[in-house]
Amino acid sequence: MVESKGWNWKIVKDDKEEIWKNPSIESYYLLNRWKLQDKKDFLDLGCGLGRHSILFGKNDFKVNCFDISAEAIARTKEWAKKENLEFEYKVGDMLNLPYENEQFDCIYCRNVISHTDTEGMKQVIKELYRVMKNNGECYLTLGSKDTWGFKQEDWPLIDENTRLRMEEGPEYKIPHFYVDYNLVKELFKDFEIINIYQVVDYYEEKEKLFDSYHYHILILKK
């Protein structure tokens, strides 16, 4: 199992952080879904700069912010203070979540838990199961083996599902775990899988087109 390593948020400056301050599209769906289910105990797993913590906090959820990066937690806390919101904060490793059993009825982890290898992923999923209440839901994303990153042969292969990202930036030398449909089904066999769908994002950089594929997965603990 590789050593856990978080984003280097210190190099994400104010002029680059706007994207990390805007909630993702699906977070609004989840907000309404979980409100209708009367869920309240929310874990933002890998909160980054707090974009989803702030959204759920403004809608009366009891928010717990978790990240491996002390920088991320500090910046989330600063933003929450400006919004007059009170959250619980913890810095730690997703391989060993510092929470009680069955503490949360809704968990959101977008592009977070894939920052490990295959053995690490299995451990993270065990931890998710442990901290989720019965009938609790978790929405998560995982990188797809169809994406360009998994096909980078010059990025070291840690195991059959994991490459070490060698692109300069906040994710430099962070492991990235990738899946296909069958592996998703295998990994989450102890949960009820409500939805699985694959999304592709296109973006251009230096006149080169990139395609980034992710599986979006909604699971239920029964």
GUMI-95834 format. One record per residue: residue in three letters; z negated, x, y of N, C-alpha, C in turn. Coordinates in steps of 0.1 Angstrom, whole numbers, plus 2048, in hexadecimal, padded with zeros to 3 digits. Layout:
% residues N
ALAZXYZXYZXY...
//
This chain:
% residues 222
MET8008087F480080080080080980CVAL80980681680A80E8227FF80B82CGLU7FC8148347F281283F7F7809849SER7EF7FF84D7F37F58577F57FC865LYS7FF7F786C8027FD8798087F2882GLY8027F088E8077E68968117EA8A1TRP8167E18A881F7E38B38197EC8BDASN8207F58C481C7FD8CF81E7F58DCTRP8147EC8DF8157E38EA8147EB8F7LYS80F7F78F780D7FE90381A80290AILE82580290283280690883A7F990CVAL8347ED90A83B7E190E8357DE91CLYS83D7E19268397E093483C7D2939ASP8377D09458387C394C8467BE94CASP8507C694F85D7C29518647BF944LYS85E7C29398637C092C85C7B5924GLU8517B09298487A892184B799923GLU85479592B85778692D85977F920ILE86178591786477F90A85877D902TRP84E7869048417858FC83777C903LYS83B77690E83276C91583775E913ASN84375C90D84874F90B84774B8FCPRO8417408FA83F73B8EC84D7398E5SER84D73C8D885973A8D085C72B8CFILE8697288CB86D71A8CA8657128C1GLU8637178B585C70F8AB84D70D8AESER8477148B78397138BA8367058C0TYR8406FF8C783E6F28CD83E6E78C2TYR8476E98B88476E08AD8396E08A5LEU8356ED8A38286EE89C81C6E98A4LEU81D6EB8B18126E58B98116D68B8ASN81C6CF8B881C6C18B78196BC8A8ARG81E6C489F81B6C089180C6C188ETRP8066CC8927F86CF88F7EF6C6897LYS7F36C28A37EC6B88AB7EB6AB8A4LEU7F66A789F7F769A8987EF69A88BGLN7ED6A68857E56A78797D66AA87CASP7D36AA8897C56AC88E7C06BA88ALYS7C86C388A7C46D18877BF6D7894LYS7B56E08937AF6E689F7AD6F589EASP7A96F98927A57078907B171088EPHE7B67178997C271E8997C172D899LEU7C87338907C87428907D6747894ASP7D674F89F7E27558A37E276389DLEU7E87648917E877188A7F277A88EGLY7EE7858957F878E89B7FB7888A9CYS7F17868B17F377F8BE7FC7858C8GLY7FE7938C780679A8D18007988DFLEU8087948E88037928F67FE7848F9GLY7FD77C8EE7F676F8F07FE7638F2ARG80B7648F18147588F581174B8EDHIS80D74D8E080A7418D97FB73D8DASER7F37468DC7E57448DE7E373B8EBILE7EA73F8F57E97389027EF729900LEU7FA7288FA80071B8F77F67128F0PHE7F17168E57E870E8DD7DA70C8E4GLY7D67168EC7CA7148F37CB70A8FELYS7D67099047D86FF90F7D96F1909ASN7DA6F08FC7DB6E38F57CF6E08ECASP7C46E68F07B76E38EB7B46E78DDPHE7BC6F18D87B96F78CB7AE7018CDLYS7A67038C279C70E8C27A371B8BDVAL7A67248C67AF72F8C47A773C8C0ASN7AC7428B57A774F8B17B37598B2CYS7B17638BA7BC76D8BC7B977A8B4PHE7C377D8AC7C17898A37CD7928A4ASP7CA79F8A57D57A98A57CF7B78A1ILE7D87BF89C7D37CD8987D37D58A5SER7D97D18AF7DA7D98BC7D07D48C6ALA7C77DE8C97BD7DB8D47C47D88E1GLU7CF7DF8E47D77DC8F07DB7CE8F1ALA7E07C98E67E57BB8E57DA7B18E8ILE7CE7B38E27C37AB8E47BE7AB8F2ALA7BE7B78F87B97B89067C27B190FARG7CF7B290D7D97AB9167D979C914THR7D67979087D57899057C878490CLYS7BE78B90B7B17879117B2786920GLU7BA7909267BC7909357C3783939TRP7CE7809317D67749357CE767933ALA7C67669287BE75A9267B4758931LYS7AE7639367A47629417AB75C94DLYS7B77609507BF75B95B7C174C95AGLU7C274794D7C573994A7B8731948ASN7AC73894A79F73294879E72C939LEU7A37349307A273092279973A91AGLU79173491178873C90978C73D8FBPHE78E7488F679374A8E87897548E1GLU78A7548D478375F8CC78D76A8C9TYR7897768CA7927828C878D78B8BELYS7967908B679279A8AC79E7A48AAVAL79A7B18AA7A47BC8A77A17BF898GLY7AC7C08907AA7C38827B77C587AASP7B67C586D7C17C78647C37BB85DMET7D07B685C7D37AA8557D17AA846LEU7CF7B78417CC7B88337BE7B482FASN7B67B383A7A87B08387A37A8844LEU7A679B8447A4793850795791852PRO79079385E78179286177D784863TYR78077A85A77D76C85C77776784FGLU76F75C85176975584577474E83DASN77074B83077874382877B73682EGLU78773182D78A72383178672083FGLN78A72984878672885679172085FPHE79D72185B7A871C8637B071285DASP7B47078657BD6FD8607CB6FF865CYS7CE70986E7DB70C8727DC71A876ILE7E67218707E872F8737F7732877TYR7F973A88180773D88580874C885CYS81275187E81576087E82476287EARG82976488A83776688C83B77588CASN84377988384878788383C791883VAL83278E87A82679687A82379C86CILE82279386281D7978568277A084ESER8337A185383D7A984C83B7B884FHIS8317BC85882F7CA85B8267D0851THR82B7D08448247D683982E7D882EASP8297DD8228327DE81782F7D380DTHR8357D48018347C97F78257C67F3GLU81E7D17F08107CF7EC8087CA7F7GLY80A7CF8038037CA80F8067BB811MET8137B780F8167A981180E7A0808LYS80D7A47FB80679C7F27F779A7F6GLN7F17A57FC7E37A58007E279C80DVAL7EC79C8167EB7948227EC78581DILE7F47828147F577480F7E876F809LYS7E27788027D47747FC7CA771807GLU7CB7798127C277781D7C576A824LEU7D27678267D675A82C7D074F824TYR7D174F8177CC74580E7BD743810ARG7B674F8117A874F8117A374881EVAL7A974B82A7A37478367A873983AMET7B27338337B77268367AF71B82FLYS7AD7108377A67058317B06FE827ASN7AA6F681E7B26ED8167BA6E381FASN7C76E281C7D06DA8257D36E0832GLY7CF6ED8337D36F583F7E16F983EGLU7E86FC8497F67008497F770D850CYS80171584C805722852814723854TYR818726860826729862828738864LEU83173E85D83374C85E84274F85DTHR84575B86185376086085376D859LEU85E77085186077C84A86E78184CGLY87078D84E87E79384F886791842SER89278D84489B78B8388A3797834LYS8A67988278AD7A38228BC7A3827ASP8C079882D8CD7978338CE79D841THR8C37A18478C37A68548C77B5855TRP8CB7B98618D17C78628C67D185FGLY8BA7CF8628AF7D98608AE7DD852PHE8AE7D48498AD7D783A8B97DF835LYS8C47DE83C8D07E58388D17F383EGLN8C77F88468C780584C8C3810842GLU8CD81683C8CA81F8318C482C836ASP8C482E8438BD83A8498AF83784CTRP8AA82B84A89C82784B89682983EPRO88B83183C88583382F881827828LEU88582681B88181B81287481E80CILE86A81580F85C81780A85B8117FCASP8608057FA8617FF7ED86E7F67EEGLU8707EF7E387D7E87E287F7DD7EDASN8747D97F48747CF7FE8717D480CTHR86E7E180E8687E681B86F7F2820ARG8727F282D8777FE83386E80283FLEU86E80E84286781384E87081485AARG86D80C86487680B86F876817878MET88281D87A88382A88188A82988EGLU88B81D89389081A8A188681D8ABGLU8898248B68808278C087C81A8C7GLY86F8198CA86A80C8D185C8098CCPRO8577FD8CE8497FA8CB8477F88BCGLU8527F78B48517F68A585480389ETYR85580E8A585981B89F84F81F894LYS85582188884E82587C84481B877ILE84780E87A83F8038748467FE868PRO8407FC85C8477F785184B7E8853HIS8577E584D85C7D784E85F7D3840PHE8597C883C85B7C282F8657B7830TYR86E7B68268797AC82787A7A481AVAL87E79881B87E78E80F88C78880EASP88E78280289877880089276B7FBTYR89A7617F98947547F688B7547E9ASN88F75B7DF88775B7D387A7627D4LEU87A76D7DC86E7747DF86476C7E7VAL8697647F186175B7F885A7517EFLYS86174B7E685C7427DC8517487D3GLU8537557CF84A75C7C783D75F7CELEU83E7647DB8337687E282975D7E6PHE82F7517E88277467ED82573B7E2LYS8257407D68247367CA81772F7CAASP80C7347D07FF72D7D07FE7237DBPHE8087227E38087187EE81370D7EBGLU8127027F281D6F97F38266FD7FEILE8327007FB83C7048058426F780BILE8406F58188456E981E8536EB823ASN8566F78298636FA82E86670982CILE87370C82987871982A886718830TYR88871F83B89572084089772E847GLN8A47328478A873F84C8AF73E859VAL8AA7468638B07458708B6753874VAL8C175387A8C875F87F8C876088EASP8C376A8948C476D8A28CF7778A5TYR8D77758AE8E177F8B28DE7858C0TYR8DF7928C18DE7988CE8E67A58CFGLU8EA7A88DB8F37B38DD8EB7BE8E4GLU8ED7CA8E08E77D68E78F07E18E7LYS8F37E78F38FD7F28F490A7EE8EEGLU90F7E28F191C7DD8EC91C7DC8DDLYS9117DC8D69117DA8C890A7CD8C4LEU90F7C58BB9097B88B79007BA8ABPHE8F47B58AC8EA7B58A28E77A789DASP8E47A68908E079988B8D279B884SER8C97938888BB7948838B778787CTYR8B678886E8B377C8668A477C862HIS89F77086489176E85F88F761858TYR88676184E88275584787774F84FHIS87774285186C73B85786673284DILE85973384B85372D83F846725844LEU84571983F83A71184283370E835ILE82671283381F710827812708829LEU80E70281E8026F981E7F96FE812LYS7EC6FF8157E370380B7DD6F6805LYS7DF6F47F87DA6E87F17CD6EC7E9
//
